[in-house]
Amino acid sequence: MAWDRERANAAQLAAAKNLGNQAASLKARLQVVSKERKSALEQVSFLEAKIESSASKFADDLCRSTYDAKKALADNYLDMLISLKEKWEKKKATADCVVRLKEVMANIDLLKEIMNNNLLASNELLRLRAKEVKLGSELDVMAVSDFSVGKLDLPQISENLPEEFKAKVPSEWVNEPGGETKCAGGQFEDGEFDAEE
């Protein structure tokens, strides 16, 4: 029995030693894993800082690129406006020059006419003013009010009337042979009286 007890103790001792070795191995492994975890956390922190730095740099680059693009667009727009303004000013100056040139040419023609006809400026002015008054008076006499013939109560001539009745109707109201219709349906062809010249 003592022998069995010794063997049991030896077995327990061996098992305890084996457990101690396993514990030491697990402890060493745990230290390694702890170091690896610490290294991994440091690497994660480094990568996060790098990502944040990259994101900040990307945002700065994007902001700078956007600013440059907007500035280039604004510069191009300003150049276009300046060009349009210059063209408009040149066109206005050209138009003013044309007006002045026509005025000078008209004055030259007037002076040539006065010199060729040996006219005095005062006499020519009096003649033109008299002509102006005469033309104004003629215009006042010729002025007529604008009205529509459709509002007048004009007789209507039917083509089916007897010949004896047509003979009593003024010739201005019926079709003249080979001529145009003076009135039809109570209205003249153009809807208004034609002013005689």
C-alpha positions in Angstrom: 0.0 0.0 0.0 2.8 2.4 0.7 4.0 1.7 -2.7 0.7 2.6 -4.2 0.6 5.8 -2.2 4.1 6.7 -3.4 3.1 6.1 -7.0 -0.1 8.2 -6.5 2.0 11.0 -4.9 4.5 10.8 -7.8 1.7 10.9 -10.3 0.2 13.9 -8.5 3.5 15.6 -8.4 4.1 15.0 -12.1 0.6 16.3 -12.8 1.2 19.4 -10.7 4.5 20.0 -12.4 2.9 19.6 -15.8 0.2 22.0 -14.7 2.9 24.4 -13.6 4.6 24.1 -16.9 1.3 24.7 -18.7 0.6 27.7 -16.5 4.1 29.1 -17.3 3.5 28.5 -21.0 0.1 30.2 -20.9 1.5 33.1 -18.9 4.3 33.5 -21.5 1.7 33.2 -24.3 -0.5 35.8 -22.5 2.4 38.2 -22.3 3.1 37.7 -26.0 -0.6 38.2 -26.8 -0.7 41.3 -24.5 2.3 42.8 -26.3 0.8 42.0 -29.7 -2.5 43.6 -28.6 -0.6 46.7 -27.4 1.2 46.8 -30.7 -2.0 46.4 -32.6 -3.7 49.2 -30.6 -0.7 51.5 -31.2 -0.9 50.6 -34.9 -4.7 51.3 -34.9 -4.1 54.7 -33.2 -1.4 55.5 -35.7 -3.7 54.5 -38.6 -6.5 56.6 -37.1 -4.3 59.6 -36.8 -3.0 59.1 -40.3 -6.6 58.7 -41.6 -7.6 61.9 -39.8 -4.6 63.7 -41.2 -5.3 62.4 -44.7 -9.0 63.5 -44.4 -7.9 66.9 -43.2 -5.5 67.2 -46.0 -8.1 66.0 -48.5 -10.6 68.6 -47.2 -7.9 71.3 -47.4 -7.0 70.2 -51.0 -10.7 70.1 -52.0 -11.3 73.5 -50.5 -8.3 74.9 -52.3 -9.3 73.3 -55.6 -12.8 74.6 -55.2 -11.6 78.1 -54.5 -9.2 78.0 -57.4 -11.9 76.8 -59.8 -14.4 79.5 -58.6 -11.7 82.1 -58.9 -10.8 81.0 -62.4 -14.5 81.1 -63.3 -15.0 84.5 -61.8 -11.8 85.8 -63.6 -13.1 84.4 -66.9 -16.6 86.0 -66.3 -14.9 89.3 -65.4 -12.8 89.2 -68.6 -15.9 88.5 -70.6 -17.8 91.5 -69.0 -14.8 93.7 -69.6 -14.6 92.6 -73.3 -18.4 93.2 -73.7 -18.1 96.6 -72.1 -15.2 97.5 -74.4 -17.1 96.3 -77.5 -20.2 98.2 -76.4 -18.2 101.4 -75.8 -16.6 101.0 -79.2 -20.0 100.4 -80.8 -21.4 103.5 -79.1 -18.5 105.6 -80.1 -18.8 104.3 -83.7 -22.6 105.2 -83.7 -21.9 108.6 -82.3 -19.2 109.2 -84.9 -21.6 108.1 -87.7 -24.2 110.5 -86.4 -21.7 113.4 -86.3 -20.4 112.4 -89.8 -23.9 112.5 -91.2 -24.6 115.8 -89.6 -21.3 117.2 -91.0 -22.1 115.8 -94.5 -25.6 117.3 -94.4 -24.2 120.7 -93.4 -21.6 120.4 -96.2 -24.4 119.6 -98.7 -26.5 122.6 -97.4 -23.5 124.9 -97.7 -22.8 123.7 -101.2 -26.4 124.3 -102.2 -26.3 127.8 -100.6 -23.0 128.6 -102.3 -24.0 127.2 -105.7 -27.3 129.1 -105.7 -25.7 132.3 -104.3 -28.3 132.2 -101.4 -28.1 134.1 -98.2 -28.6 132.0 -95.1 -31.2 134.4 -93.8 -33.2 134.3 -97.0 -33.0 130.5 -97.1 -34.2 130.4 -93.5 -37.2 132.6 -94.3 -38.0 130.5 -97.4 -37.9 127.3 -95.4 -40.1 128.7 -92.6 -42.6 129.9 -95.1 -42.7 126.5 -96.7 -43.0 124.9 -93.2 -46.1 127.1 -92.5 -47.6 126.3 -95.9 -47.1 122.5 -95.5 -48.5 122.7 -91.9 -51.7 124.4 -93.2 -52.1 121.9 -96.0 -51.7 119.1 -93.6 -54.4 120.6 -91.3 -56.8 120.9 -94.2 -56.2 117.3 -95.4 -56.6 115.8 -91.9 -59.7 113.6 -91.6 -61.0 111.6 -88.7 -60.6 107.8 -88.9 -63.8 105.9 -88.9 -65.2 102.6 -90.2 -67.6 102.4 -93.1 -69.1 99.4 -91.4 -70.8 101.7 -88.9 -72.7 103.6 -91.7 -76.2 102.5 -92.7 -75.5 102.0 -96.4 -78.0 100.3 -98.8 -77.2 96.8 -100.0 -77.7 96.1 -103.7 -78.8 92.6 -104.7 -77.9 91.1 -108.0 -81.5 89.8 -108.4 -83.1 93.2 -108.5 -85.2 94.2 -111.6 -83.5 96.3 -114.2 -85.9 99.2 -113.7 -85.0 99.4 -110.1 -81.3 99.2 -110.9 -81.7 102.2 -113.2 -82.9 104.3 -110.2 -79.8 103.4 -108.1 -76.8 105.7 -108.3 -74.1 104.2 -110.5 -71.6 104.6 -107.6 -73.4 101.9 -105.7 -73.3 99.1 -108.3 -70.6 97.4 -110.2 -69.4 99.4 -113.2 -68.6 97.4 -116.4 -65.0 96.5 -116.4 -64.5 98.3 -113.1 -64.1 97.4 -109.4 -66.9 97.1 -106.9 -67.4 100.3 -105.1 -69.3 98.8 -102.2 -70.5 95.4 -101.2 -72.5 94.2 -98.3 -72.6 97.8 -96.8 -68.8 98.1 -96.7 -66.1 99.2 -99.0 -63.5 96.6 -100.0 -60.9 98.0 -97.6 -63.3 98.8 -94.8 -62.4 102.5 -94.9 -62.9 105.5 -97.2 -59.9 106.1 -99.5 -58.7 109.7 -99.2 -58.6 111.3 -102.6 -55.2 112.7 -103.5 
